[in-house]
């Protein structure tokens, strides 16, 4: 291929030794720098041959002009940039194809500072390291000068040191880990010469300075043989990494340590020496001995505890079977000893409580029998009371009805007595009139001798008086009959008055018949008239007595009427109360029946109570069953069957006794 000469405008600072750009073939087989970009090459005329040389250098190289624009990148640089393009694109927003022809300041945070450095000849060459993304580059930049030392541009060589930086970082981490590890670490080469100890190892060696064969400062550089009484044995082990890792115990005076040796390999996997770590185990061994001794003591304590527990379990199992005669012999200040003493006290109290329960059960059985008898008697009495109360209630109702009838009769009798009183007053007035008439008759008889002509009139008057007297006597008889026993005396007087009236009538008839003999009978008539006067006075007195008796009878009858009314009301109230008594008696009978049933149930429970208690063996008694369960059952039975305060208190006492201790 023909070669072209550079134009007159081109300057060849490297001499006319390089081919034209079109004659260069990239060493990597990729496109040439001229194909990548067409930057201005002003000042670089005739440099094609120099660029051709740079194309074959295996170091990434780029060239910038004095305006800080990149004008060239060799194939190695372009290949590297292609590989780093994702990080470049992400960090700077520039593609590889845009780099050539662009300013180098696109990659600088402070272009002015960088430009000032590059324009200062004294500051160049300048090495720098910078990172972007996951990439780290080491760069070196220098000036390109002409024959007269004039500035022609800048040449930059750089290398991707990302992997090396990563390895160095990992090595730094590993070194930091080893340096700061709490474990004691010592490294040796294949000749077993100690080449490194970490700070932890130095601190550990200070603890055994008196037992070291060399001072601590001389340990590094010494051979591992100084720590062994038989170096040949250790050398045979450490010479072959197949024997590693290896563990052994070593002692430094009273201090004991565990030694662990492992193999160290290079990046190619070749064995380059052993690494020893050790740990002082003196305190750990002492702790292990103490733990073993403590474990032995605990095992001994466990055996003793098991024996005590077995002894307690034997007593408890016997109590579960109903045998309360066993004694708990375990005692002491420890927890199990206190529990044994507590159980012994509990069983002792339980035996005494069961005896009390047994005695109380017998007493309760007797009380229930008595309660049944009393309930039966109370039921019978209640039935009899109910019967008698019903009879009394019936009689009270009859008496009430009779009293009401009597009250009506008394009211009627009061009215009759009122009439009698009125008639008695009238009779008294008539008696007074009779006295006057008698006196008049005396006068008439006295004048009889003077005037017989008036005898007929007198006879008529006497006849009229006799008729009226007869009528009054009849009325008095009727009123006396109405008055009953009280008017009996009055009836006698009335009969006498009636007889007298009849006699008077007969006398008037005789007077009429014997008027002719009046003169001769005047003395007799006067005597008769005197007698009539006496009788009338007596009748008047009797009428006064009758009036007084009637008044007294009226007051008595009124009081009797009021008393009878009160008695009637009381009899009604008595009847009602007797009905209540009868109902109460019936309720009492029902309650007595219920009490008898409860007493029967209480007797049954007392029997069950006795059977439950008899299941336990206390001293010479025979029993079986769970003490606590049976006692709780007993308490439940008593609480359920208690019908009074006494039984309830007994149940509460049983529960308290069973739970005590």
C-alpha positions in Angstrom: 0.0 0.0 0.0 1.5 3.4 -1.0 2.4 5.7 1.7 1.4 9.4 1.6 3.5 12.1 2.9 2.3 14.5 5.5 1.1 17.8 4.3 3.1 21.0 4.6 0.9 22.1 7.5 1.7 19.0 9.6 4.5 19.1 12.1 6.4 15.9 12.9 7.9 16.2 16.3 9.1 12.6 16.2 10.7 12.9 12.8 9.6 11.7 9.5 9.6 8.1 10.6 6.0 7.1 10.9 3.6 6.0 8.2 0.6 8.0 7.2 -2.5 7.4 9.2 -4.2 5.5 6.4 -1.3 3.0 6.3 -1.6 2.1 10.1 -3.3 -1.1 11.0 -4.4 -1.5 14.6 -2.5 -4.2 16.5 -5.6 -5.4 18.1 -7.5 -5.7 14.9 -10.0 -3.0 15.7 -10.5 0.3 14.0 -7.7 2.8 13.9 -7.6 6.0 15.8 -8.4 8.0 12.7 -11.5 5.9 12.1 -12.6 6.5 15.7 -12.6 10.2 15.4 -11.3 13.0 13.3 -9.8 15.4 15.8 -7.7 18.4 14.8 -4.1 17.3 14.5 -2.7 20.8 14.2 0.8 20.8 15.6 1.1 17.0 15.1 2.1 17.0 11.4 4.2 13.9 10.5 3.4 12.0 13.7 1.7 9.0 12.0 4.8 6.9 12.5 4.9 7.8 16.2 1.2 6.9 16.6 1.9 3.6 14.8 4.5 2.9 17.4 2.0 3.7 20.1 -0.5 1.4 18.5 1.7 -1.6 19.4 2.4 -0.6 23.0 0.4 -2.9 25.4 -0.3 0.0 27.7 -3.4 2.2 27.3 -2.2 5.6 25.9 -4.1 8.7 24.9 -2.9 12.0 23.5 -4.5 15.5 24.0 -3.6 18.7 22.2 -2.9 22.0 23.9 -6.6 22.8 24.1 -7.0 19.7 26.2 -9.0 17.8 23.6 -8.2 14.1 23.1 -6.8 13.5 19.6 -5.5 9.9 19.9 -6.1 6.6 21.8 -4.1 3.5 21.0 -5.8 0.2 20.4 -5.1 -1.0 24.0 -6.7 2.1 25.3 -9.7 1.7 23.1 -10.2 -2.0 24.0 -9.9 -1.1 27.7 -12.4 1.8 27.2 -14.8 -0.6 25.5 -14.6 -2.9 28.5 -15.2 0.0 30.9 -17.9 1.7 28.8 -20.8 0.8 31.1 -19.0 2.5 34.1 -17.9 5.4 31.9 -21.4 5.9 30.5 -22.9 5.7 34.0 -20.4 8.0 35.7 -19.8 10.6 33.0 -22.6 10.1 30.4 -20.1 9.7 27.6 -19.8 6.8 25.1 -16.5 5.5 24.0 -17.0 6.8 20.4 -17.4 10.3 21.9 -14.2 10.4 23.8 -11.8 11.1 20.9 -12.3 14.7 20.0 -13.8 15.7 23.3 -12.3 17.6 26.2 -10.5 15.8 29.0 -12.3 18.1 31.4 -15.4 16.0 31.0 -13.7 13.6 33.5 -12.7 16.3 36.0 -14.7 17.7 38.9 -12.6 20.9 39.0 -11.4 21.6 35.4 -9.7 24.9 36.4 -7.5 23.3 39.0 -6.5 20.5 36.6 -5.8 23.0 33.8 -3.6 25.0 36.1 -1.6 21.9 37.0 -1.2 20.9 33.4 0.1 24.3 32.3 2.7 24.3 35.1 5.8 22.4 33.7 7.1 21.9 37.1 3.9 19.9 38.1 4.6 17.3 35.4 4.9 14.4 35.0 2.0 13.8 37.4 0.6 10.5 38.6 -2.9 10.1 39.9 -5.4 7.5 40.8 -9.2 8.0 40.4 -12.2 5.8 40.6 -15.7 5.7 39.0 -18.3 3.0 39.4 -16.4 -0.2 40.1 -13.3 0.9 38.2 -10.1 2.3 39.6 -7.5 3.7 37.2 -3.8 4.7 37.8 -2.8 7.5 35.4 0.4 9.3 34.5 0.3 12.5 32.4 3.3 14.4 30.9 3.9 17.1 28.4 4.8 16.6 24.7 7.3 19.2 23.7 8.9 20.2 20.4 12.6 20.8 19.5 12.4 24.2 21.2 10.7 22.7 24.2 7.5 24.3 23.0 4.3 22.6 24.3 2.7 20.4 21.6 0.2 18.5 23.8 -0.1 15.9 26.6 0.3 12.2 26.7 -1.6 10.1 29.2 -0.9 6.5 30.0 -3.2 4.7 32.4 -3.9 1.2 33.7 -7.0 -0.4 35.1 -6.0 -1.4 38.6 -9.5 -2.3 39.8 -8.7 -6.0 40.3 -5.4 -5.2 42.0 -7.2 -2.7 44.2 -9.8 -5.3 45.0 -7.1 -7.8 45.9 -5.3 -5.2 47.9 -8.5 -4.4 49.7 -9.2 -8.0 50.5 -5.6 -8.4 51.7 -6.0 -5.3 53.8 -9.1 -6.7 55.2 -7.4 -10.0 55.9 -4.5 -8.3 57.5 -6.8 -6.1 59.6 -8.7 -9.2 60.7 -5.5 -10.9 61.7 -4.2 -7.9 63.4 -7.3 -7.3 65.4 -8.3 -10.9 65.9 -8.7 -11.8 69.6 -7.0 -15.1 68.9 -3.3 -15.6 69.2 -1.8 -16.0 65.7 1.8 -16.9 64.7 3.1 -17.5 61.2 6.2 -19.3 60.0 7.8 -20.1 56.7 8.7 -23.5 55.4 11.9 -23.5 57.4 9.7 -22.9 60.5 11.2 -19.5 61.0 8.6 -17.2 62.7 7.7 -14.4 60.4 4.7 -12.8 62.1 2.8 -12.6 65.4 -0.3 -10.5 65.8 -0.9 -8.1 68.8 -3.1 -10.7 70.6 -0.1 -13.1 70.5 2.2 -10.4 71.8 -0.2 -9.8 74.7 -0.5 -13.5 75.5 3.3 -13.9 75.4 3.6 -11.1 77.9 1.7 -13.3 80.4 4.3 -16.1 80.1 7.4 -14.0 79.7 9.2 -15.8 82.4 8.7 -19.1 80.6 9.7 -18.0 77.1 13.1 -19.2 75.7 13.7 -15.7 74.1 12.4 -12.2 74.8 9.2 -11.3 73.1 11.0 -8.8 70.8 13.1 -11.7 69.4 10.3 -14.1 68.8 9.8 -12.9 65.2 12.8 -14.3 63.4 13.3 -17.2 65.8 12.6 -20.8 64.8 9.6 -22.7 66.1 12.1 -25.3 67.5 12.6 -23.0 70.5 9.2 -24.0 71.8 9.7 -27.8 71.5 11.8 -30.2 73.5 11.7 -32.6 70.5 11.9 -30.4 67.4 12.3 -33.4 65.0 8.8 -34.6 65.8 7.3 -31.3 65.2 9.3 -30.8 62.0 8.0 -34.1 60.6 4.4 -32.9 61.2 4.8 -29.4 59.9 6.9 -30.4 56.8 3.9 -31.9 55.1 0.6 -30.0 54.9 -1.2 -33.3 54.7 -0.6 -33.6 58.4 -2.5 -30.3 59.0 -4.5 -29.1 60.8 -2.9 -30.4 63.9 -3.9 -29.9 67.6 -1.9 -30.3 70.7 -1.6 -29.1 74.3 1.4 -27.2 75.5 2.3 -25.9 78.9 4.3 -22.8 80.0 4.9 -23.2 83.7 1.4 -23.4 85.3 -0.3 -22.1 82.2 -1.8 -24.6 79.8 -2.7 -23.8 76.2 -4.3 -25.5 73.2 -2.2 -25.2 70.1 -3.8 -25.4 66.6 -1.6 -25.5 63.5 -3.0 -25.0 60.0 -1.4 -24.6 56.6 -1.0 -21.3 54.7 -1.2 -21.4 50.9 -0.3 -18.8 48.3 -2.5 -17.8 45.4 -1.4 -20.8 43.4 -2.3 -23.2 46.2 1.3 -23.9 47.2 2.1 -24.6 50.8 4.2 -21.7 52.1 4.2 -22.4 55.8 2.3 -23.1 59.0 0.1 -20.8 61.0 -0.1 -21.5 64.7 -2.9 -20.3 67.1 -3.2 -21.1 70.7 -5.6 -20.4 73.5 -4.7 -20.4 77.2 -7.1 -22.9 78.8 -5.8 -22.8 82.4 -8.8 -21.0 83.7 -11.1 -23.1 81.5 -9.6 -26.3 82.8 -10.1 -25.0 86.3 -13.7 -24.1 85.5 -14.2 -27.6 84.0 -12.8 -29.2 87.1 -15.1 -27.0 89.2 -18.0 -27.9 87.0 -17.2 -31.5 87.3 -16.9 -31.3 91.0 -20.1 -29.3 91.1 -21.8 -31.9 88.9 -20.6 -34.7 91.2 -22.0 -32.8 94.2 -25.2 -32.3 92.2 -25.4 -36.0 91.4 -24.9 -36.8 95.1 -27.5 -34.3 96.0 -29.8 -35.7 93.4 -29.3 -39.2 94.8 -30.1 -38.0 98.3 -33.1 -36.0 96.9 -34.3 -39.1 95.1 -34.1 -41.1 98.3 -36.1 -38.5 100.2 -38.6 -38.1 97.4 -39.0 -41.9 97.2 -39.6 -42.0 101.0 -42.2 -39.2 100.7 -43.8 -40.9 97.7 -44.1 -44.1 99.7 -46.1 -42.3 102.4 -48.2 -40.4 99.8 -49.0 -43.6 97.8 -50.0 -45.3 101.0 -52.3 -42.4 101.8 -53.8 -42.7 98.3 -54.6 -46.3 99.1 -56.2 -45.1 102.4 -53.4 -46.0 104.8 -52.7 -42.9 107.0 -50.6 -44.7 109.5 -47.3 -44.2 107.7 -44.9 -41.6 109.0 -42.8 -39.1 106.9 -39.3 -39.4 108.2 -37.8 -36.8 105.9 -36.8 -33.5 107.6 -34.2 -30.8 107.3 -33.7 -27.1 106.4 -33.7 -27.7 102.6 -36.9 -27.4 100.6 -37.6 -31.2 100.4 -36.9 -31.5 104.2 -39.4 -28.7 104.9 -41.9 -30.3 102.6 -41.4 -33.6 104.5 -42.0 -31.9 107.8 -45.0 -30.2 106.4 -46.5 -33.4 105.1 -45.8 -35.2 108.4 -47.7 -32.4 110.2 -50.4 -32.5 107.6 -51.0 -36.3 108.0 -50.8 -36.0 111.7 -53.5 -33.3 111.7 -55.5 -35.3 109.1 -55.6 -38.4 111.3 -56.9 -36.3 114.2 -59.4 -34.5 111.9 -60.7 -37.8 110.5 -61.3 -39.0 114.1 -63.3 -35.8 114.8 -65.1 -36.3 111.5 -66.0 -39.9 112.4 -67.3 -38.8 115.8 -69.2 -35.9 114.3 -70.7 -38.3 111.7 -72.0 -40.5 114.5 -73.4 -37.5 116.3 -75.0 -36.3 113.0 -76.5 -39.7 112.4 -78.1 -39.6 115.9 -79.3 -36.0 115.3 -80.8 -36.9 112.0 -82.8 -39.8 113.7 -84.0 -37.3 116.4 -84.8 -34.8 113.7 -86.9 -37.4 111.9 -88.8 -38.3 115.1 -89.4 -34.6 115.8 -90.5 -34.0 112.2 -93.0 -36.9 112.4 -94.4 -35.6 115.7 -94.5 -32.1 114.4 -96.3 -33.3 111.3 -98.9 -35.2 113.3 -99.4 -32.2 115.6 -99.7 -29.9 112.6 -102.4 -32.2 111.1 -104.3 -32.3 114.4 -104.0 -28.5 114.7 -105.3 -28.1 111.2 -108.3 -30.3 111.9 -109.1 -28.5 115.2 -108.6 -25.1 113.5 -111.0 -26.1 110.8 -113.6 -27.1 113.4 -113.1 -23.9 115.4 -113.4 -21.9 112.2 -116.7 -23.6 111.4 -118.0 -23.0 115.0 -116.9 -19.4 114.8 -118.8 -18.9 111.6 -121.9 -20.5 113.2 -121.6 -18.2 116.3 -121.1 -15.2 114.1 -124.4 -16.1 112.3 -126.2 -16.6 115.6 -124.9 -13.4 117.0 -126.1 -11.5 114.0 -129.6 -13.1 114.4 -129.6 -12.1 118.1 -128.6 -8.6 117.2 -131.6 -8.4 114.9 -133.9 -9.8 117.7 -132.4 -7.4 120.2 -133.1 -4.5 117.9 -136.8 -5.7 117.6 -137.0 -6.2 121.4 -135.7 -2.6 121.8 -138.5 -1.4 119.7 -141.1 -3.5 121.7 -139.7 -2.1 125.0 -140.1 1.3 123.6 -143.8 0.6 123.0 -144.1 -0.9 126.5 -142.5 2.2 128.0 -145.0 4.4 126.1 -147.9 2.2 127.2 -146.7 2.2 130.8 -146.6 6.0 130.7 -150.1 6.0 129.4 -151.2 3.5 132.1 -149.7 5.7 134.7 -151.7 8.7 133.4 -154.8 6.5 133.4 -154.2 5.4 136.9 -154.0 9.0 137.9 -157.3 9.6 136.2 -158.7 6.5 138.1 -157.6 8.1 141.4 -159.5 11.2 140.5 -162.5 9.2 139.4 -162.4 7.3 142.6 -162.4 10.5 144.6 -165.3 11.7 142.4 -167.0 8.4 143.1 -166.6 8.9 146.8 -168.1 12.3 146.4 -170.9 10.9 144.3 -171.6 8.2 146.8 -171.5 10.8 149.4 -174.1 12.7 147.4 -175.9 9.5 146.6 -178.2 10.1 149.3 -178.7 13.5 148.0 -179.4 12.7 144.4 -180.3 9.3 143.2 -181.1 10.9 139.9 -177.4 11.0 139.2 -176.7 7.3 139.9 -177.4 6.3 136.4 -174.8 8.6 135.1 -172.3 7.4 137.6 -173.0 3.8 136.7 -172.4 4.7 133.1 -169.2 6.4 134.0 -168.0 3.4 136.0 -168.9 1.1 133.2 -166.9 3.2 130.8 -164.0 3.2 133.2 -164.2 -0.5 133.6 -164.2 -1.0 129.9 -161.2 1.2 129.5 -159.4 -0.5 132.4 -160.2 -3.9 130.8 -158.7 -2.6 127.5 -155.6 -1.3 129.3 -155.2 -4.6 131.1 -155.5 -6.4 127.8 -152.9 -4.2 126.3 -150.6 -4.6 129.3 -151.0 -8.4 129.0 -150.0 -8.2 125.4 -147.0 -6.0 126.1 -146.0 -8.3 129.0 -146.1 -11.3 126.7 -143.9 -9.5 124.3 -141.5 -8.5 127.1 -141.0 -12.2 127.9 -139.4 -13.0 131.2 -138.9 -9.4 132.1 -142.6 -8.6 131.7 -143.8 -11.6 133.7 -144.5 -9.5 136.8 -146.2 -6.9 134.7 -148.5 -9.6 133.3 -149.6 -10.6 136.8 -150.6 -7.0 137.4 -152.3 -6.8 134.1 -154.3 -9.9 134.9 -155.3 -8.4 138.2 -156.3 -5.2 136.5 -158.3 -7.1 133.9 -160.0 -9.1 136.6 -160.7 -5.9 138.5 -162.2 -4.4 135.3 -164.4 -7.4 135.0 -165.4 -7.2 138.5 -166.1 -3.5 138.1 -168.3 -4.3 135.1 -170.2 -6.8 137.2 -170.5 -4.3 140.0 -171.9 -1.7 137.7 -174.4 -4.3 136.6 -175.3 -5.0 140.1 -175.4 -1.3 140.8 -177.9 -0.9 138.0 -179.8 -3.9 139.2 -179.7 -2.8 142.8 -179.9 0.9 142.4 -183.0 0.7 144.4 -180.9 -0.5 147.4 -178.2 2.2 146.9 -179.2 3.9 150.0 -178.8 0.8 152.0 -175.5 -0.1 150.3 -174.0 3.3 150.4 -171.6 2.3 153.2 -170.6 -0.8 151.2 -170.1 1.3 148.1 -168.0 3.7 150.0 -165.8 0.9 151.2 -165.6 -0.6 147.7 -164.7 2.8 146.3 -161.9 3.1 149.0 -160.6 -0.3 148.0 -160.7 0.7 144.3 -158.8 3.8 145.2 -156.2 1.7 147.0 -156.0 -0.6 144.1 -155.6 2.2 141.6 -152.9 3.7 143.7 -151.2 0.3 143.8 -151.6 0.1 140.0 -150.1 3.6 139.8 -147.1 2.5 141.9 -146.8 -0.7 139.7 -146.9 1.4 136.6 -144.1 3.6 138.0 -142.1 0.5 138.8 -142.8 -0.9 135.3 -141.7 2.4 133.7 -138.5 2.4 135.7 -137.8 -1.3 134.8 -138.6 -0.5 131.1 -136.1 2.3 131.1 -133.5 0.1 132.7 -134.3 -2.7 130.3 -134.0 -0.2 127.4 -130.5 0.8 128.5 -129.5 -2.8 129.1 -131.0 -3.8 125.8 -129.0 -1.0 124.0 -125.8 -2.1 125.7 -126.5 -5.8 124.9 -127.2 -4.8 121.3 -123.9 -3.0 121.1 -122.0 -5.9 122.8 -123.7 -8.4 120.5 -122.7 -6.3 117.5 -119.1 -6.2 118.7 -119.2 -10.0 119.5 -120.5 -10.6 115.9 -117.7 -8.6 114.5 -115.1 -10.3 116.7 -116.5 -13.7 115.8 -116.0 -12.8 112.1 -112.4 -11.8 112.8 -111.9 -15.0 114.9 -113.2 -17.0 112.0 -110.8 -15.3 109.6 -107.9 -15.8 112.1 -108.8 -19.4 112.6 -108.7 -19.9 108.8 -105.2 -18.4 108.9 -104.3 -20.8 111.7 -105.7 -23.7 109.7 -103.6 -22.6 106.6 -100.5 -22.2 108.8 -101.1 -25.6 110.3 -101.3 -27.1 106.8 -98.1 -25.3 105.8 -96.5 -26.6 109.0 -97.6 -30.1 108.1 -96.0 -29.7 104.6 -92.8 -28.2 106.2 -92.7 -31.0 108.7 -93.1 -33.5 105.8 -90.2 -31.7 104.0 -88.1 -31.6 107.2 -88.7 -35.3 107.6 -87.6 -35.9 104.0 -84.5 -33.8 104.6 -83.8 -35.6 107.8 -84.1 -38.9 105.9 -81.6 -37.6 103.3 -79.4 -36.3 106.1 -79.5 -39.7 107.7 -78.5 -41.3 104.4 -75.7 -38.8 104.0 -74.5 -39.5 107.6 -74.5 -43.1 106.6 -72.4 -42.4 103.5 -70.3 -40.0 105.7 -69.6 -42.9 108.0 -68.8 -45.2 105.1 -66.4 -42.7 103.6 -64.6 -42.1 106.9 -64.4 -45.8 107.6 -62.4 -46.2 104.4 -59.3 -44.6 106.0 -56.9 -46.5 108.2 -56.1 -44.4 111.2 -53.9 -46.4 113.7 -55.7 -49.7 113.9 -58.5 -48.9 111.4 -58.6 -50.2 107.9 -59.2 -47.8 104.9 -58.5 -47.2 101.2 -58.9 -44.3 98.8 -57.6 -40.9 98.2 -57.7 -38.8 101.4 -58.0 -35.4 99.8 -60.6 -36.5 97.2 -62.7 -38.3 99.8 -62.6 -35.4 102.2 -63.6 -33.0 99.5 -66.4 -35.4 98.6 -67.5 -35.5 102.2 -67.5 -31.7 102.4 -69.6 -31.5 99.2 -72.1 -34.0 100.7 -72.4 -32.1 103.9 -72.8 -28.7 102.1 -75.4 -30.2 99.8 -77.4 -31.8 102.6 -77.2 -29.1 105.2 -80.7 -27.7 105.9 -79.7 -25.6 108.9 -76.9 -23.4 110.3 -75.4 -26.3 112.3 -74.9 -28.6 109.4 -73.5 -25.7 107.3 -71.0 -24.8 110.0 -70.0 -28.5 110.2 -69.3 -28.6 106.5 -67.3 -25.4 106.7 -65.3 -26.8 109.6 -64.6 -30.0 107.7 -63.3 -28.1 104.7 -61.1 -25.9 106.9 -59.7 -29.0 108.7 -59.0 -30.8 105.4 -57.2 -27.8 103.9 -55.3 -26.8 107.0 -51.5 -27.2 106.9 
